């Protein structure tokens, strides 16, 4: 069969898609153009309303191909897990529903579909994470996500992930290292370590936070040049992790740490396991240990009960602490979550205006930080050539794939995509840097 895949949502979802592609590549033909596919799989996101709508729109768009080349349309992932039976009833175009704990059964599901069955499997999100499965990476050949755990035990009141993905389940160090070694042997130079919460890695199977132990083993792998960390929770950032980050050259001085808010009352209503003082102490400690560390965060504006004072407190925090990368998202009232039933829900226009206010402030902060890089020399992973501006582009240690900025640079020589070069920074705007290749 010719199989086409569309993967929506977060990098954690993408790694599931890559595993499904790896499984299906053994016996089927994977096509990049879904118009050629006999079976189309849409791996959906169900995190917030906009993501759910995108998933449904994509399913309906793919259903049009059933009039020509497509024989079966399969819906997998978070939305499939969360609304399994409703999907089968209300979207007759869908031939199978596969929840988040069953993606490794995708080949069997396709076989069932081809006999005329309409399988709907879900409810296994707490099962053990399957290991040793083939994987076909969908990222550029030099970069790969490395999922070290699945699920979440934090139970934040605005979030449905624990319902969708199940309890927190760490993978064993040896299994992760084996996967990372294989990725390196296939040409991957940058590992992006992900989980719903990477800081809690290992507590469930080793009895202690073990991210530092895992990082120590990953740093030993030949061929890996950068190791990047996403999704730190401030209350679980340990000295052991900061120590190894500051010590090991392979680990990018980059931390993605979603704090969501800084007002203590809002943090309590979110059921976050921290407070404003702890968040500030962790930021100070990170900067003390690694002065050049780039901190990325995400914030929620307009959470139920957020008054002008709480918003102003968040605004002033951003102004004072000057984090390097900030994303602000208007609160989304998700059914099935505790916060969806909170009183004092705010109008969409207020939520959006508060998000815009903080993002305008962050633009100024980002520009000021970029100006301080003028005249410095940065190592850059080359990702391509821009025909319009006649320059190569890539990312520095300060930029993660898809979510951060770019470094554009001129070079007198041809630069191989996926190689590392040194770039002198000569100009900037609010987000991107521009420079020229130089010798180290």
C-alpha positions as a Markdown table, in Angstrom:
| # | Residue | x | y | z |
|---|---|---|---|---|
| 1 | Unk | 0.0 | 0.0 | 0.0 |
| 2 | Unk | 1.0 | 3.6 | -0.5 |
| 3 | Unk | 0.9 | 5.3 | 2.9 |
| 4 | Unk | 0.7 | 9.1 | 3.4 |
| 5 | Unk | 1.0 | 10.8 | 6.9 |
| 6 | Unk | 0.1 | 14.2 | 8.2 |
| 7 | Unk | 1.4 | 14.9 | 11.7 |
| 8 | Unk | -0.2 | 17.8 | 13.7 |
| 9 | Unk | 0.6 | 19.2 | 17.1 |
| 10 | Unk | 3.7 | 19.0 | 19.2 |
| 11 | Unk | 7.1 | 17.3 | 18.7 |
| 12 | Unk | 6.0 | 14.6 | 21.1 |
| 13 | Unk | 3.2 | 13.7 | 18.7 |
| 14 | Unk | 5.7 | 13.9 | 15.8 |
| 15 | Unk | 7.9 | 11.2 | 17.3 |
| 16 | Unk | 4.8 | 8.9 | 17.4 |
| 17 | Unk | 4.2 | 9.7 | 13.7 |
| 18 | Unk | 7.8 | 8.8 | 13.0 |
| 19 | Unk | 7.4 | 5.5 | 14.7 |
| 20 | Unk | 4.3 | 4.7 | 12.7 |
| 21 | Unk | 6.1 | 5.6 | 9.5 |
| 22 | Unk | 9.1 | 3.4 | 10.6 |
| 23 | Unk | 6.7 | 0.4 | 11.3 |
| 24 | Unk | 4.8 | 0.9 | 8.0 |
| 25 | Unk | 8.0 | 1.3 | 5.9 |
| 26 | Unk | 8.6 | -2.4 | 6.4 |
| 27 | Unk | 6.1 | -3.7 | 3.9 |
| 28 | Unk | 4.5 | -0.5 | 2.6 |
| 29 | Unk | 5.6 | 2.4 | 0.4 |
| 30 | Unk | 5.7 | 5.8 | 2.2 |
| 31 | Unk | 4.7 | 8.7 | 0.0 |
| 32 | Unk | 5.3 | 12.4 | 0.8 |
| 33 | Unk | 2.4 | 13.5 | -1.4 |
| 34 | Unk | -0.9 | 12.5 | 0.2 |
| 35 | Unk | -2.7 | 12.8 | -3.2 |
| 36 | Unk | -0.8 | 9.6 | -4.2 |
| 37 | Unk | -1.6 | 7.7 | -1.0 |
| 38 | Unk | -4.0 | 4.7 | -0.8 |
| 39 | Unk | -4.1 | 5.1 | 3.0 |
| 40 | Unk | -3.9 | 8.5 | 4.7 |
| 41 | Unk | -3.1 | 8.8 | 8.4 |
| 42 | Unk | -3.7 | 12.0 | 10.3 |
| 43 | Unk | -2.0 | 12.1 | 13.7 |
| 44 | Unk | -4.1 | 14.7 | 15.5 |
| 45 | Unk | -3.6 | 17.2 | 18.3 |
| 46 | Unk | -6.3 | 17.8 | 20.9 |
| 47 | Unk | -4.6 | 20.2 | 23.3 |
| 48 | Unk | -6.6 | 23.4 | 22.7 |
| 49 | Unk | -9.6 | 24.4 | 20.7 |
| 50 | Unk | -7.7 | 25.8 | 17.7 |
| 51 | Unk | -5.6 | 22.6 | 17.5 |
| 52 | Unk | -8.8 | 20.5 | 17.6 |
| 53 | Unk | -10.3 | 22.5 | 14.8 |
| 54 | Unk | -7.2 | 22.2 | 12.7 |
| 55 | Unk | -7.3 | 18.4 | 13.2 |
| 56 | Unk | -10.9 | 18.2 | 12.1 |
| 57 | Unk | -10.4 | 20.5 | 9.2 |
| 58 | Unk | -7.4 | 18.4 | 8.1 |
| 59 | Unk | -9.5 | 15.2 | 8.3 |
| 60 | Unk | -12.3 | 16.7 | 6.2 |
| 61 | Unk | -9.7 | 17.9 | 3.7 |
| 62 | Unk | -8.1 | 14.5 | 3.4 |
| 63 | Unk | -11.5 | 12.8 | 3.1 |
| 64 | Unk | -11.8 | 14.5 | -0.3 |
| 65 | Unk | -9.1 | 12.1 | -1.6 |
| 66 | Unk | -11.4 | 9.2 | -0.9 |
| 67 | Unk | -13.1 | 10.3 | -4.1 |
| 68 | Unk | -10.0 | 9.3 | -6.0 |
| 69 | Unk | -6.8 | 7.6 | -4.8 |
| 70 | Unk | -7.4 | 7.2 | -1.0 |
| 71 | Unk | -9.0 | 3.9 | 0.1 |
| 72 | Unk | -8.8 | 4.4 | 3.9 |
| 73 | Unk | -8.5 | 7.4 | 6.2 |
| 74 | Unk | -7.2 | 6.8 | 9.7 |
| 75 | Unk | -7.2 | 9.2 | 12.6 |
| 76 | Unk | -4.6 | 8.8 | 15.3 |
| 77 | Unk | -3.2 | 10.8 | 18.2 |
| 78 | Unk | -4.6 | 13.0 | 20.9 |
| 79 | Unk | -7.9 | 14.0 | 19.4 |
| 80 | Unk | -8.5 | 10.3 | 18.5 |
| 81 | Unk | -7.9 | 9.3 | 22.1 |
| 82 | Unk | -10.0 | 12.0 | 23.6 |
| 83 | Unk | -13.1 | 11.8 | 21.3 |
| 84 | Unk | -12.8 | 8.2 | 20.0 |
| 85 | Unk | -16.5 | 7.1 | 19.8 |
| 86 | Unk | -17.8 | 10.6 | 18.9 |
| 87 | Unk | -15.4 | 10.6 | 15.9 |
| 88 | Unk | -16.7 | 7.3 | 14.6 |
| 89 | Unk | -20.3 | 8.5 | 14.9 |
| 90 | Unk | -19.9 | 12.0 | 13.6 |
| 91 | Unk | -17.1 | 11.6 | 11.0 |
| 92 | Unk | -18.1 | 8.6 | 8.8 |
| 93 | Unk | -15.2 | 9.5 | 6.5 |
| 94 | Unk | -12.9 | 8.1 | 9.1 |
| 95 | Unk | -12.2 | 4.4 | 8.7 |
| 96 | Unk | -10.3 | 3.8 | 12.0 |
| 97 | Unk | -9.5 | 5.6 | 15.3 |
| 98 | Unk | -6.2 | 4.9 | 17.1 |
| 99 | Unk | -5.5 | 6.4 | 20.5 |
| 100 | Unk | -2.2 | 7.6 | 21.9 |
| 101 | Unk | -1.3 | 4.3 | 23.5 |
| 102 | Unk | -1.9 | 2.2 | 20.4 |
| 103 | Unk | 0.1 | 3.9 | 17.6 |
| 104 | Unk | 2.5 | 0.9 | 17.5 |
| 105 | Unk | -0.4 | -1.3 | 16.3 |
| 106 | Unk | -0.9 | 0.8 | 13.1 |
| 107 | Unk | 0.1 | -2.0 | 10.7 |
| 108 | Unk | -2.5 | -4.3 | 12.2 |
| 109 | Unk | -5.1 | -1.5 | 12.1 |
| 110 | Unk | -4.5 | -1.0 | 8.4 |
| 111 | Unk | -4.9 | -4.7 | 7.7 |
| 112 | Unk | -8.2 | -4.7 | 9.6 |
| 113 | Unk | -9.4 | -1.7 | 7.6 |
| 114 | Unk | -8.7 | -3.4 | 4.3 |
| 115 | Unk | -11.1 | -6.2 | 5.3 |
| 116 | Unk | -13.9 | -3.7 | 5.8 |
| 117 | Unk | -13.6 | -3.4 | 9.5 |
| 118 | Unk | -13.7 | 0.0 | 11.2 |
| 119 | Unk | -11.5 | -0.5 | 14.3 |
| 120 | Unk | -11.6 | 2.0 | 17.2 |
| 121 | Unk | -8.9 | 1.3 | 19.8 |
| 122 | Unk | -8.1 | 3.6 | 22.7 |
| 123 | Unk | -7.7 | 3.6 | 26.5 |
| 124 | Unk | -4.2 | 2.2 | 26.6 |
| 125 | Unk | -2.4 | 5.4 | 27.3 |
| 126 | Unk | -1.1 | 4.1 | 30.6 |
| 127 | Unk | 0.6 | 1.1 | 29.1 |
| 128 | Unk | 4.3 | 0.6 | 29.0 |
| 129 | Unk | 6.1 | 2.5 | 26.2 |
| 130 | Unk | 7.0 | 0.1 | 23.4 |
| 131 | Unk | 10.7 | -0.1 | 22.7 |
| 132 | Unk | 12.8 | -1.3 | 19.8 |
| 133 | Unk | 10.5 | -0.1 | 17.0 |
| 134 | Unk | 11.6 | 1.2 | 13.7 |
| 135 | Unk | 11.5 | 5.0 | 13.3 |
| 136 | Unk | 11.6 | 7.2 | 10.1 |
| 137 | Unk | 12.5 | 10.7 | 11.2 |
| 138 | Unk | 10.5 | 13.5 | 9.6 |
| 139 | Unk | 12.9 | 16.3 | 10.7 |
| 140 | Unk | 16.0 | 17.3 | 8.7 |
| 141 | Unk | 18.6 | 14.5 | 8.7 |
| 142 | Unk | 20.9 | 16.4 | 11.1 |
| 143 | Unk | 18.3 | 17.0 | 13.8 |
| 144 | Unk | 16.0 | 14.6 | 15.7 |
| 145 | Unk | 13.7 | 14.7 | 18.7 |
| 146 | Unk | 14.4 | 12.2 | 21.5 |
| 147 | Unk | 11.3 | 11.5 | 23.6 |
| 148 | Unk | 12.4 | 10.2 | 27.0 |
| 149 | Unk | 9.0 | 9.8 | 28.7 |
| 150 | Unk | 5.3 | 10.0 | 27.9 |
| 151 | Unk | 2.3 | 11.2 | 29.9 |
| 152 | Unk | 2.1 | 13.6 | 32.8 |
| 153 | Unk | 1.3 | 13.6 | 36.5 |
| 154 | Unk | 1.2 | 17.4 | 37.0 |
| 155 | Unk | -2.6 | 17.7 | 36.5 |
| 156 | Unk | -2.5 | 21.5 | 35.8 |
| 157 | Unk | -6.1 | 22.7 | 35.9 |
| 158 | Unk | -6.1 | 24.1 | 32.3 |
| 159 | Unk | -4.6 | 21.0 | 30.7 |
| 160 | Unk | -6.1 | 17.7 | 29.4 |
| 161 | Unk | -2.8 | 16.0 | 28.6 |
| 162 | Unk | -3.0 | 13.6 | 31.6 |
| 163 | Unk | -6.4 | 12.4 | 30.4 |
| 164 | Unk | -5.1 | 12.0 | 26.9 |
| 165 | Unk | -1.5 | 10.8 | 27.4 |
| 166 | Unk | -1.9 | 9.0 | 30.7 |
| 167 | Unk | 0.4 | 8.9 | 33.7 |
| 168 | Unk | 4.1 | 9.9 | 33.5 |
| 169 | Unk | 6.1 | 7.0 | 32.2 |
| 170 | Unk | 9.9 | 7.2 | 31.8 |
| 171 | Unk | 11.8 | 5.1 | 29.4 |
| 172 | Unk | 14.9 | 3.3 | 30.6 |
| 173 | Unk | 18.3 | 5.0 | 30.1 |
| 174 | Unk | 19.7 | 2.1 | 28.1 |
| 175 | Unk | 16.7 | 2.2 | 25.7 |
| 176 | Unk | 17.0 | 5.9 | 25.1 |
| 177 | Unk | 20.8 | 5.7 | 24.6 |
| 178 | Unk | 20.3 | 2.9 | 22.1 |
| 179 | Unk | 17.9 | 5.0 | 20.1 |
| 180 | Unk | 20.1 | 8.0 | 20.3 |
| 181 | Unk | 23.1 | 6.0 | 19.2 |
| 182 | Unk | 21.2 | 4.7 | 16.1 |
| 183 | Unk | 20.2 | 8.3 | 15.3 |
| 184 | Unk | 23.8 | 9.4 | 15.5 |
| 185 | Unk | 24.9 | 6.5 | 13.2 |
| 186 | Unk | 22.3 | 7.7 | 10.7 |
| 187 | Unk | 23.8 | 11.3 | 10.6 |
| 188 | Unk | 21.9 | 13.1 | 13.4 |
| 189 | Unk | 24.1 | 15.8 | 15.0 |
| 190 | Unk | 21.5 | 17.5 | 17.2 |
| 191 | Unk | 19.3 | 15.7 | 19.7 |
| 192 | Unk | 16.3 | 17.7 | 21.1 |
| 193 | Unk | 15.3 | 16.0 | 24.4 |
| 194 | Unk | 11.6 | 16.1 | 25.0 |
| 195 | Unk | 8.8 | 14.8 | 27.3 |
| 196 | Unk | 5.8 | 16.5 | 28.8 |
| 197 | Unk | 8.1 | 17.3 | 31.7 |
| 198 | Unk | 11.8 | 16.4 | 31.2 |
| 199 | Unk | 12.8 | 17.5 | 34.7 |
| 200 | Unk | 10.9 | 14.6 | 36.3 |
| 201 | Unk | 12.5 | 12.0 | 34.1 |
| 202 | Unk | 13.4 | 8.8 | 35.9 |
| 203 | Unk | 11.6 | 9.4 | 39.3 |
| 204 | Unk | 9.0 | 6.7 | 38.5 |
| 205 | Unk | 11.5 | 4.0 | 37.6 |
| 206 | Unk | 14.7 | 5.0 | 39.5 |
| 207 | Unk | 13.3 | 6.6 | 42.6 |
| 208 | Unk | 15.0 | 9.9 | 41.9 |
| 209 | Unk | 15.1 | 12.6 | 39.2 |
| 210 | Unk | 17.6 | 11.1 | 36.8 |
| 211 | Unk | 17.9 | 13.6 | 33.9 |
| 212 | Unk | 21.5 | 14.3 | 34.9 |
| 213 | Unk | 22.4 | 10.6 | 34.6 |
| 214 | Unk | 20.7 | 10.3 | 31.2 |
| 215 | Unk | 22.5 | 13.4 | 29.9 |
| 216 | Unk | 25.8 | 12.0 | 31.0 |
| 217 | Unk | 25.2 | 8.9 | 28.9 |
| 218 | Unk | 24.0 | 10.9 | 25.9 |
| 219 | Unk | 27.1 | 13.1 | 25.9 |
| 220 | Unk | 29.2 | 10.0 | 25.4 |
| 221 | Unk | 27.7 | 9.2 | 22.0 |
| 222 | Unk | 30.0 | 9.9 | 19.1 |
| 223 | Unk | 28.6 | 12.1 | 16.3 |
| 224 | Unk | 26.2 | 14.1 | 18.5 |
| 225 | Unk | 27.3 | 17.7 | 18.6 |
| 226 | Unk | 24.4 | 19.4 | 20.3 |
| 227 | Unk | 21.9 | 18.2 | 22.9 |
| 228 | Unk | 19.0 | 20.6 | 23.5 |
| 229 | Unk | 16.5 | 20.4 | 26.4 |
| 230 | Unk | 12.8 | 21.2 | 26.2 |
| 231 | Unk | 10.0 | 21.4 | 28.8 |
| 232 | Unk | 11.7 | 22.0 | 32.1 |
| 233 | Unk | 9.4 | 22.6 | 35.1 |
| 234 | Unk | 11.0 | 25.1 | 37.4 |
| 235 | Unk | 10.2 | 23.3 | 40.7 |
| 236 | Unk | 12.0 | 20.1 | 39.5 |
| 237 | Unk | 15.2 | 21.8 | 38.1 |
| 238 | Unk | 18.0 | 20.2 | 40.2 |
| 239 | Unk | 21.5 | 21.3 | 40.9 |
| 240 | Unk | 22.7 | 18.0 | 39.3 |
| 241 | Unk | 21.1 | 19.0 | 36.0 |
| 242 | Unk | 22.5 | 22.5 | 36.1 |
| 243 | Unk | 25.9 | 21.1 | 36.9 |
| 244 | Unk | 26.1 | 18.8 | 34.0 |
| 245 | Unk | 24.7 | 21.4 | 31.7 |
| 246 | Unk | 27.3 | 23.9 | 32.7 |
| 247 | Unk | 30.1 | 21.3 | 32.4 |
| 248 | Unk | 29.3 | 19.5 | 29.2 |
| 249 | Unk | 30.1 | 21.3 | 25.9 |
| 250 | Unk | 27.6 | 19.1 | 23.9 |
| 251 | Unk | 24.7 | 20.4 | 26.0 |
| 252 | Unk | 23.3 | 23.6 | 24.6 |
| 253 | Unk | 23.0 | 26.4 | 27.2 |
| 254 | Unk | 19.4 | 26.5 | 26.3 |
| 255 | Unk | 16.4 | 25.8 | 28.6 |
| 256 | Unk | 12.7 | 25.7 | 27.5 |
| 257 | Unk | 10.9 | 26.2 | 30.8 |
| 258 | Unk | 7.2 | 27.0 | 30.6 |
| 259 | Unk | 6.2 | 28.9 | 33.7 |
| 260 | Unk | 2.7 | 30.0 | 32.6 |
| 261 | Unk | 2.3 | 32.9 | 35.1 |
| 262 | Unk | 4.0 | 34.7 | 38.0 |
| 263 | Unk | 1.1 | 35.7 | 40.1 |
| 264 | Unk | 0.9 | 33.3 | 43.1 |
| 265 | Unk | -2.9 | 33.2 | 43.2 |
| 266 | Unk | -3.1 | 32.4 | 39.5 |
| 267 | Unk | -0.4 | 29.7 | 39.9 |
| 268 | Unk | -2.4 | 28.1 | 42.7 |
| 269 | Unk | -5.5 | 28.2 | 40.6 |
| 270 | Unk | -3.5 | 26.5 | 37.8 |
| 271 | Unk | -2.4 | 23.9 | 40.3 |
| 272 | Unk | 1.2 | 24.6 | 39.4 |
| 273 | Unk | 3.6 | 23.1 | 41.9 |
| 274 | Unk | 5.6 | 26.3 | 42.4 |
| 275 | Unk | 5.3 | 30.0 | 43.3 |
| 276 | Unk | 6.7 | 33.2 | 42.1 |
| 277 | Unk | 9.6 | 33.2 | 44.5 |
| 278 | Unk | 10.8 | 29.8 | 43.4 |
| 279 | Unk | 10.5 | 30.6 | 39.7 |
| 280 | Unk | 12.6 | 33.7 | 40.2 |
| 281 | Unk | 15.2 | 31.9 | 42.3 |
| 282 | Unk | 15.5 | 29.2 | 39.6 |
| 283 | Unk | 16.0 | 31.8 | 36.9 |
| 284 | Unk | 18.6 | 33.5 | 39.0 |
| 285 | Unk | 20.3 | 30.2 | 39.7 |
| 286 | Unk | 20.4 | 29.2 | 36.0 |
| 287 | Unk | 22.0 | 32.5 | 35.1 |
| 288 | Unk | 24.4 | 32.2 | 37.9 |
| 289 | Unk | 25.6 | 28.8 | 36.8 |
| 290 | Unk | 25.4 | 29.6 | 33.0 |
| 291 | Unk | 25.5 | 33.3 | 32.3 |
| 292 | Unk | 25.1 | 32.7 | 28.6 |
| 293 | Unk | 22.1 | 30.4 | 29.0 |
| 294 | Unk | 19.1 | 31.2 | 26.8 |
| 295 | Unk | 15.8 | 30.7 | 28.6 |
| 296 | Unk | 12.6 | 30.2 | 26.6 |
| 297 | Unk | 9.2 | 30.2 | 28.3 |
| 298 | Unk | 5.5 | 30.2 | 27.6 |
| 299 | Unk | 2.9 | 32.2 | 29.4 |
| 300 | Unk | -0.9 | 32.1 | 29.6 |
| 301 | Unk | -2.8 | 35.4 | 29.5 |
| 302 | Unk | -6.4 | 35.8 | 30.7 |
| 303 | Unk | -6.6 | 32.8 | 32.9 |
| 304 | Unk | -9.9 | 32.7 | 34.8 |
| 305 | Unk | -9.7 | 35.3 | 37.6 |
| 306 | Unk | -6.7 | 37.1 | 36.2 |
| 307 | Unk | -7.5 | 40.7 | 37.1 |
| 308 | Unk | -5.6 | 43.8 | 36.0 |
| 309 | Unk | -3.2 | 43.6 | 38.9 |
| 310 | Unk | -2.2 | 40.0 | 38.1 |
| 311 | Unk | -1.7 | 40.9 | 34.4 |
| 312 | Unk | 0.4 | 43.9 | 35.4 |
| 313 | Unk | 2.5 | 41.6 | 37.7 |
| 314 | Unk | 3.1 | 39.3 | 34.8 |
| 315 | Unk | 4.0 | 42.2 | 32.5 |
| 316 | Unk | 6.4 | 43.6 | 35.0 |
| 317 | Unk | 8.0 | 40.2 | 35.5 |
| 318 | Unk | 8.7 | 39.9 | 31.8 |
| 319 | Unk | 10.1 | 43.5 | 31.8 |
| 320 | Unk | 12.3 | 42.9 | 34.8 |
| 321 | Unk | 13.7 | 39.4 | 34.1 |
| 322 | Unk | 14.1 | 39.8 | 30.3 |
| 323 | Unk | 13.9 | 36.2 | 29.3 |
| 324 | Unk | 15.3 | 35.4 | 25.9 |
| 325 | Unk | 12.4 | 33.8 | 24.2 |
| 326 | Unk | 8.7 | 34.3 | 25.3 |
| 327 | Unk | 5.5 | 32.9 | 23.8 |
| 328 | Unk | 2.2 | 34.2 | 25.2 |
| 329 | Unk | -1.0 | 32.3 | 24.6 |
| 330 | Unk | -4.5 | 33.5 | 25.4 |
| 331 | Unk | -6.2 | 31.0 | 27.8 |
| 332 | Unk | -8.2 | 28.3 | 26.1 |
| 333 | Unk | -11.2 | 27.0 | 28.0 |
| 334 | Unk | -10.8 | 23.2 | 27.5 |
| 335 | Unk | -13.8 | 21.0 | 28.3 |
| 336 | Unk | -13.1 | 18.3 | 30.8 |
| 337 | Unk | -10.5 | 20.4 | 32.7 |
| 338 | Unk | -11.0 | 21.9 | 36.2 |
| 339 | Unk | -10.3 | 25.4 | 35.0 |
| 340 | Unk | -13.1 | 25.2 | 32.4 |
| 341 | Unk | -15.6 | 25.4 | 35.3 |
| 342 | Unk | -13.9 | 28.2 | 37.1 |
| 343 | Unk | -15.9 | 31.4 | 37.5 |
| 344 | Unk | -14.6 | 34.8 | 36.2 |
| 345 | Unk | -13.9 | 33.5 | 32.7 |
| 346 | Unk | -12.6 | 36.4 | 30.6 |
| 347 | Unk | -13.7 | 37.6 | 27.2 |
| 348 | Unk | -11.5 | 36.6 | 24.3 |
| 349 | Unk | -10.7 | 40.2 | 23.4 |
| 350 | Unk | -9.3 | 40.8 | 26.9 |
| 351 | Unk | -7.2 | 37.6 | 26.8 |
| 352 | Unk | -5.8 | 38.5 | 23.4 |
| 353 | Unk | -5.1 | 42.1 | 24.3 |
| 354 | Unk | -3.1 | 41.1 | 27.3 |
| 355 | Unk | -1.2 | 38.6 | 25.2 |
| 356 | Unk | -0.4 | 41.3 | 22.7 |
| 357 | Unk | 0.7 | 43.7 | 25.3 |
| 358 | Unk | 3.3 | 41.3 | 26.6 |
| 359 | Unk | 4.5 | 40.2 | 23.2 |
| 360 | Unk | 5.0 | 43.9 | 22.2 |
| 361 | Unk | 7.2 | 44.3 | 25.3 |
| 362 | Unk | 9.1 | 41.1 | 24.4 |
| 363 | Unk | 9.8 | 42.4 | 20.9 |
| 364 | Unk | 11.8 | 45.3 | 22.5 |
| 365 | Unk | 13.6 | 42.9 | 24.9 |
| 366 | Unk | 14.5 | 40.5 | 22.1 |
| 367 | Unk | 15.9 | 43.4 | 19.9 |
| 368 | Unk | 18.0 | 44.6 | 22.8 |
| 369 | Unk | 19.4 | 41.2 | 23.4 |
| 370 | Unk | 20.2 | 40.7 | 19.7 |
| 371 | Unk | 22.0 | 44.0 | 19.6 |
| 372 | Unk | 24.3 | 42.8 | 22.4 |
| 373 | Unk | 25.4 | 39.9 | 20.1 |
| 374 | Unk | 26.7 | 42.3 | 17.4 |
| 375 | Unk | 30.4 | 41.7 | 16.9 |
| 376 | Unk | 30.3 | 38.3 | 18.6 |
| 377 | Unk | 31.1 | 35.0 | 16.8 |
| 378 | Unk | 28.6 | 32.2 | 17.1 |
| 379 | Unk | 28.6 | 28.6 | 16.1 |
| 380 | Unk | 25.7 | 28.0 | 13.6 |
| 381 | Unk | 24.1 | 24.8 | 12.3 |
| 382 | Unk | 23.5 | 25.5 | 8.6 |
| 383 | Unk | 20.0 | 24.6 | 7.5 |
| 384 | Unk | 19.7 | 26.0 | 4.0 |
| 385 | Unk | 20.2 | 28.8 | 1.4 |
| 386 | Unk | 17.8 | 31.7 | 0.9 |
| 387 | Unk | 17.6 | 32.5 | -2.8 |
| 388 | Unk | 15.9 | 35.8 | -2.1 |
| 389 | Unk | 18.6 | 37.3 | 0.1 |
| 390 | Unk | 21.5 | 35.2 | -1.3 |
| 391 | Unk | 22.5 | 34.1 | 2.1 |
| 392 | Unk | 22.7 | 30.8 | 4.0 |
| 393 | Unk | 20.7 | 30.4 | 7.2 |
| 394 | Unk | 20.8 | 28.3 | 10.3 |
| 395 | Unk | 20.5 | 28.2 | 14.0 |
| 396 | Unk | 22.8 | 28.9 | 16.9 |
| 397 | Unk | 22.7 | 27.2 | 20.3 |
| 398 | Unk | 20.2 | 29.9 | 21.3 |
| 399 | Unk | 17.6 | 28.7 | 18.7 |
| 400 | Unk | 15.6 | 25.5 | 18.6 |
| 401 | Unk | 14.0 | 24.2 | 15.4 |
| 402 | Unk | 10.7 | 25.6 | 14.3 |
| 403 | Unk | 10.1 | 27.8 | 17.4 |
| 404 | Unk | 13.0 | 30.2 | 17.5 |
| 405 | Unk | 14.9 | 32.6 | 15.3 |
| 406 | Unk | 17.4 | 32.2 | 12.4 |
| 407 | Unk | 20.9 | 33.3 | 11.8 |
| 408 | Unk | 21.5 | 34.5 | 8.2 |
| 409 | Unk | 25.1 | 34.6 | 6.9 |
| 410 | Unk | 27.2 | 35.2 | 3.8 |
| 411 | Unk | 30.0 | 32.9 | 2.9 |
| 412 | Unk | 32.7 | 33.0 | 0.2 |
| 413 | Unk | 32.6 | 29.2 | 0.1 |
| 414 | Unk | 29.8 | 26.7 | -0.4 |
| 415 | Unk | 28.5 | 25.5 | 2.9 |
| 416 | Unk | 27.1 | 22.0 | 3.4 |
| 417 | Unk | 23.6 | 21.8 | 4.8 |
| 418 | Unk | 23.8 | 20.2 | 8.2 |
| 419 | Unk | 27.4 | 21.4 | 8.9 |
| 420 | Unk | 28.5 | 23.7 | 11.7 |
| 421 | Unk | 30.2 | 27.0 | 10.8 |
| 422 | Unk | 31.3 | 30.1 | 12.8 |
| 423 | Unk | 29.5 | 33.3 | 12.0 |
| 424 | Unk | 30.4 | 36.9 | 13.0 |
| 425 | Unk | 27.2 | 38.7 | 13.9 |
| 426 | Unk | 27.0 | 42.1 | 12.1 |
| 427 | Unk | 23.3 | 43.1 | 12.1 |
| 428 | Unk | 20.0 | 42.1 | 13.6 |
| 429 | Unk | 16.3 | 42.8 | 13.9 |
| 430 | Unk | 13.8 | 41.9 | 16.7 |
| 431 | Unk | 14.3 | 38.2 | 16.1 |
| 432 | Unk | 16.9 | 37.2 | 13.5 |
| 433 | Unk | 20.7 | 37.8 | 13.3 |
| 434 | Unk | 22.8 | 38.4 | 10.2 |
| 435 | Unk | 26.5 | 38.0 | 9.7 |
| 436 | Unk | 29.3 | 36.4 | 7.7 |
| 437 | Unk | 31.1 | 33.1 | 8.0 |
| 438 | Unk | 34.6 | 33.4 | 9.6 |
| 439 | Unk | 37.2 | 30.9 | 10.8 |
| 440 | Unk | 36.9 | 30.0 | 14.5 |
